[in-house]
Amino acid sequence: MAKYSKKEKSWMMYDWATSAYSVVITTAIFPIYYKSVATNAGVDPSQSTAFLGYTISISTFILAMLAPILGTIADYRGFKKKFFVFFFLLGTLSTVGLVFVPSDQWLLLLVMNLLTAIGARGANIFYDAFIVDVTAKDKMDDVSSRGFALGYIGSSIPFVISIGIIILAQTGIIPLSMTAASRIAFFITAVWWIGFAIPLIKNVKQIYYVEREPKIIVNSFKRLGKTFKDIKQYRNIFLFLLAYFFYIDGVDTIISMSTAYGTDVGLSATDMIIALLAVQVVAAPFAILFGTLAKKYGAKIMLYVGIFIYTFICVYAMFMDSAFDFWVLAMLVATSQGGIQALSRSFFAQMVPEEKSNEFFGFYNIFGRFAAVSGPFLMGVTTQITGSSSMGIFSLIILFIIGFILLTFVQKPDLSSVNREETDVSV
């Protein structure tokens, strides 16, 4: 880490901070806890999985609708950090709120989870956009991949602590119910998230911006409209976004629905949690490997590799019926999960005009989040129609194939860049 600047390290540390939320709330403990609460309330397992998918879709739809205009406003001087902090607080405080939801209120639990998702993903719009303010274009693949690697390592610590508490409660070694143990995990996640976000809030600032002007909201809509009028100028960017829309849809859906799917095929919570912990450990070096290989072969080639692996995952998941199969699936995800997300972020950042980074990352978010609406919805509908979660996850293969084809038409970004100066750059 010594070769990175203070701003780069502070930016990376937010991955360390927020990845605990991604693992505990999005992927592992919360879905299992929710499924348990819903089952105790008499909800059919396949139906509760579908409702979880719909909740994810609703939260991401709301944010996706707001993202472009929020991003355009945030390009004005001083707004990027304010928007980041607002969504950051919404996410962390809502995560604390999960602790206080009564154990028989499965619908209220979904509503609170919806708020945590809006907060976490909203903050990530502006966090991702900050990459143009902290490093040069030719270092973005490396910095972005390193951030994801730190995220996997950092999230493992609160995850291990949470798992330890749950296992000790499950075995009766400590006098806690599973409900209490899960709530402690939610609280630990919030504290971790808040604590390690401080370096970014303190040390990272908006270098590229548009000077403020009267009627900011009105002019933001005008600037947004101008971008659409000039879409031919940004054809390559929007073509990448279209490809990203499809393949990241599958990635996010597999991440968010994996434990619910595992529950439906009869896997124990212990099997799934331990496998997911292993994913965090294995994914860290693979994220760095993707960044390293991107230097040699290019980010676009490595995105192809990630898409191919996820396509195979969809096929393999259709036949999963044991803990061993879930382990194989988890390790396959670990090889490419961080890499495909990190390189998508840096590949896009290398293409966008720095002074309009928030506006374009607003589009990046809307394409990614609308994808996150359609993916869980597709899986939920397919599961309900067929009565099989296996068919639901297999249906995601369509998204990876379309994403791969579209990506072939995207031109590589120009990596020529100059070193960052400490002075602000305005337009």
PyMOL commands that set and color helices and strands:
alter all, ss='L'
color gray80, all
select helices_A, chain A and resi 6-27+29-40+45-74+79-100+106-129+131-134+137-170+178-203+216-229+235-264+269-297+299-317+323-351+354-386+389-394+397-407
alter helices_A, ss='H'
color red, helices_A
select strands_A, chain A and resi 208-209+425-426
alter strands_A, ss='S'
color yellow, strands_A
deselect
rebuild
show_as cartoon
